[in-house]
C-alpha cells in the first residue's frame, strides 16, 4: 500500500510538473519571450523546438499585419470604384479565411492555434479601444437628445431579442426542424447574437452623410447593447449550477443590475475624475503639454476598464461610460490641440482594432471546427429568429412616437405627455431626457426600417460564443452555438452590409447636400437642450467639472442655429459642414475642412486662444513661413468656442 501511494504521489507530481512546464511555454510564447537557460532549464532539442514554435508564431503575426494592409488598400480601391456590395469588413473576412485556409493546408498546429479567436485578447486589447473611441468621439448633442429610443433599443430591445431568438431556436429544435439546443443554451445564444456590430453600416453612414439623429440612434444602440449582451450572457451562465426558480431569477436580475450599475458607476467616477484633474492642473494653458493631456485621458479610461475587471464587474461597461462622461465634460478641459490629438489617435487605434476583428473572424473559419459538418438548417432558423427578434425596433419606435407624434386625445397643443401623468409625476422626472422631448420629431418608418436592417452581428457575438466553446459551457451544444454564430455574422456582414447603401438611398435618410444649411438650422433647434434638468446641469454640474461657464459658447451657437463640430463623428454628420464643404472656397463657412492639415486648422482657431496662451500663432504657424489661409467671413451668431471641437 505504501508503494502504491508513493507511486500515485509521484505520478501526480509528474503531471503537475508537466502542466507547469507547458504553462511556462504557453506564457512565454504568448508574450513573445525568447527563453534562455537562466529562465528555465531546457535541453538543446527542447530549446530548438521552442525556437521553431516562436518563429511560426511570428509568421502568424506577419500574416495578420499583411491582411490589415491589404484590407485597407482593397477597401479603398473598391470605394473609389463605387462598388458598394463588398464592404471593407467583408474584404477583411475573406482575407482572414484565405490566410486560415493556407495555414490549415501547411498542417502547422501552431499557426492554427494562434489564429483561434482568443476571448481574453479580444476583451483586453481589441474591444476597449473601439468602445472608448465611440464614447469619446460621439456627437454628444444628438446622442443625448435621442437618449430615450437609444436606451429602449439597447436595454429593452436586447432583452426582447434574447427571448425571441432563444424561444424560436428552442421551439424549432424541439419540433425537429433543425438541430436541437437546450433551453439554457438557446437563451445564451439569443443573448450573444443580440449584440449588434454595425461597424460596416456606420462607415457607410459616415461616407454618405445620414441625418444626425438616425446615426446617433444606430451608434448608441450598438455600443450600449454590446455591453448589455456581455453582462446578460454572463448572468445566464449562473443558471448552469442553479435550478430555475423565482428566487434564482430574482438573484440573476440582481446580479445583472449590480454588475452593470457598478461598472457604470466606476466609469462615471473615472470620467468625472479626469475632468476635475484636467480642470485644476490647467494643462490647457501650456503649449507643450498636449501629449500629457492626451496621456491622462488614455490612463483614466483604461484605469476604469481594469478597475472594473479587478472587481469582477464589466470593464467594457466602465470604459464606455467613462468615454461618454469624458465627451460631456473632459473634452471641454482640453486644449484645442489636445482634443485633435486625442480624438485622432483614438480613431486610428479603433480603426486598426475593428478591422483586425474582422480579419480575426475570417481566420476562425478554419482555426475552429466551423466547417466540420455545419448544421445549415439551424443557421437558417437562427437567421429567421434574428430578423424576428430585431423587429422590436418597430415596437419600441412606436412607443417613442406615442409621445413624439401629433397630439392625441388627452394632450394639449405642444405637449407629448398625458395630463394625468404630468400632474402626478415629480418635476425632476418630467424634466429628464428619459421622458420624450416634445420638440423632437417622431421616428419615421424609413428610420425604423434602416435601424432594423442595421443589426449586423460580428466580433462581440463570436467572442462570447468562442469563450463558451473553449470552456465547454454546454457540452455538445457549444459547437453548434459557435458554428451558427459565425455563419450568422458572415451572412449579415456580406448581405446586409452590402445592401445598406442602396437602402439608405432608397429610404431618403441622407441629408441633402444642396440644402445650404437651412435644414441643419432646423434640426439643430430640435436637438438643443431645453429641459429643466439640462438647465440645472449647466448651472451646477458643468461649472464644477469644467472651466467653462454654465452656458458655454458652443451651446449658444447651437441655440442660434449654428453648428460647431465637436468630434470626427460630429464633423462627418453635420450637414451644414458638408454642404459648405461642397461649395467653392470663396463662399465656404468658417468651419474647417477635415482634410486640411492640423497646422491650418489650429491656426484658424488660434485667434480664439490668444487671451489664454501667448505665442499661439507663432507655435502653430504653417510650415515654410507661409501665411495661413484666410478664414471665411463668420456668421453673426456662430462664434467658435474654445470648448468646441475644431478639427
Secondary structure, 3 states (H helix, E strand, C coil): CHHHHHHHHHHHHHHHHHHHHHHHHHHHHHCCCCCCCCCCCCCHHHHHHHHHHHHHHHHHHHHHHHHHHHHHHHHHHHHHCCCCCCCHHHHHHHHHHHHHHHHHHHCCHHHHHHCCCCHHHHHHHHHHHHHHHHHHCCCHHHHHHCHHHHHHHHHHHHHHHHHHHHHHHHHHHHCCCCCCCCHHHHHHHHHHHCCECCHHHHHHHHHHCECHHHHHHHHHHHHHHHHHHHHHHHHHHHHHCCCCCHHHHHHHHHHHHHHHHHHHHHHHHHHHHHHHHHHHHCHHHCCCCHHHHHHHHHHHHHHHHHHHHHCCCCHHHHHHHHHHHHHHCHHHHCCHHHHHHHHHHHHHHHHHHHHHHHHHHHHHHHHCCCCCCCCHHHHHHHHHHHHHHHCHHHHHHHHHHHHHCCCCCCCCCCCCCCHHHHHHCCHHHHCCCCCCCCCCCCCCHHHHHHHHHCCCECHHHHHHHHHHHHHCCCCCHHHHHHHHHHHHHHHHHHHHHHHHHHHHHHHCCECCHHHCCHHHHHHHHHHCCCCHHHHHHHHHHHHHHCCCCCCCHHHHHHHCCCCCCCCHHHHHHCHHHHHHHCCCHHHCCCCCCCCCCHHHHHHHHHHHCCCCCCCHHHHCCCHHHCCCCCCCCCCCCCCCCCCCCCC
